[in-house]
């Protein structure tokens, strides 16, 4: 009978252990009862995965084109406009000074030492196209990757990366040339003007049903720090008031714990990464969103079948996990200590949590709703034009940390509020908060401290 009880207990124990764990040995079990596996392998796997994903994600964010050089290089031939006629291209070419004026940034860590010293000393000309080509060859232009002929003398293709719009530099060497600041929106970058330089905009002409002049007029209407990610889907180049439909470039930092991406939601961060990589950067990969298969709302996407892209080989999907991990690892930057009034900010915190009702939606410490952070235009007191361009037709509550980085170009999706004072005044009026001038000041100082 005792043997039967022992056998039964052994059988029960076997059934209780998950199938995937039955290979684990009890060899080396400590006297205190804590179970050790042979190598604590899964904990080690987690740490190794974290390190690898961070490194790979950074490399993808900074340098991966997802194969989009076929579009920017082979089709639009942007490298020919950059090189200029003297270097096998067309037109005058693009000098470093002109590139910097367009908001392009240069990674000082990739600038050849001799060239960096020459730039610092003023002996390297920023008005020579050749200098631009040398910076491209050194992989120093943030977010732009050049591909060269077999002789390495002239660029034959050009591609772009995530960092083009979502990184800047700290101007360590000179304005526009410094150390990278990943995740910081490049509010100096005139994306539309850069695309308008391309000798050919034929794909956009075909998709939008407009001629080249109309396409370039639309692109140039965006201005610095703005981009229109819906144009290629709904064809709406301008708002009803005649202003550009482009929105300000968002930050890619401080997104850990935040649900949904972009000003109007659309989807998760991974969804938006695939969306941008395939439909905006024109990388070669897989993207699926049946909501775009709507001839009334997204006529261009429906006609071009952009709602179901199956390019092969897929150069996007295998990179989404590491890219996502890196983005989740970017913290919002801390504002300089001397950039706000600390005493006023302390008073403003109480207002934020109380009378001003800011924390109703911007819940600390995420400063966004922990859940579904979407609101109608009427709820926040603005027009619904941009919201209507998204599947959910609402605006997402934007996380507030690192606001000082996003001050240039204005606040809200289209930069309609030039300052934080304008934002506070808008909500004071819309919600009838009854804030005094002093309270508004304190609230702004708190927002500047986040």
Number of C-alpha atoms within 10 A of each C-alpha: 6 7 8 9 10 11 12 12 12 12 11 11 10 12 11 10 10 8 9 7 8 11 7 10 12 11 10 10 13 10 7 6 7 8 14 14 14 12 8 10 10 10 10 11 11 11 12 12 13 15 12 13 19 20 15 18 23 21 14 20 24 23 20 23 25 23 22 24 27 17 20 23 21 16 16 24 23 27 29 26 22 26 24 18 13 12 19 16 20 18 16 15 23 23 21 22 18 16 22 19 16 18 22 27 31 30 25 23 15 18 22 14 11 10 16 18 14 13 17 12 9 10 11 15 16 17 14 15 22 21 18 24 24 17 19 22 20 16 19 21 27 27 25 23 24 21 17 15 10 9 6 10 13 21 23 21 23 25 26 27 23 25 27 24 29 24 24 29 23 16 16 13 17 13 13 22 25 20 18 21 16 23 24 24 25 30 26 22 26 24 24 24 19 18 18 20 22 21 18 18 21 16 13 17 16 13 16 22 13 14 13 18 12 13 20 20 14 20 23 19 19 23 21 22 24 28 24 21 15 21 21 20 26 21 17 18 22 16 12 10 7 8 11 21 23 27 22 26 26 23 23 23 23 20 21 16 12 21 19 23 21 19 22 25 25 22 17 13 23 18 18 16 22 21 23 16 27 26 22 16 21 20 28 25 22 21 23 17 14 12 15 22 21 16 13 10 18 24 19 25 25 20 14 16 15 22 21 16 16 14 14 10 10 16 20 22 17 11 19 19 13 22 25 20 19 22 22 18 16 16 15 21 17 14 16 10 9 8 11 17 16 16 11 17 22 15 16 24 20 15 20 22 15 12 13 23 16 19 18 14 17 20 16 17 11 17 19 24 21 14 10 13 20 21 18 18 17 11 12 14 13 11 11 14 14 20 20 16 19 20 15 17 19 24 25 24 25 25 23 20 25 21 20 18 17 21 16 18 21 19 18 18 21 18 19 14 18 14 15 21 14 15 16 20 15 16 17 17 12 14 13 10 13 12 18 10 10 10 17 20 19 25 27 23 24 23 20 24 24 17
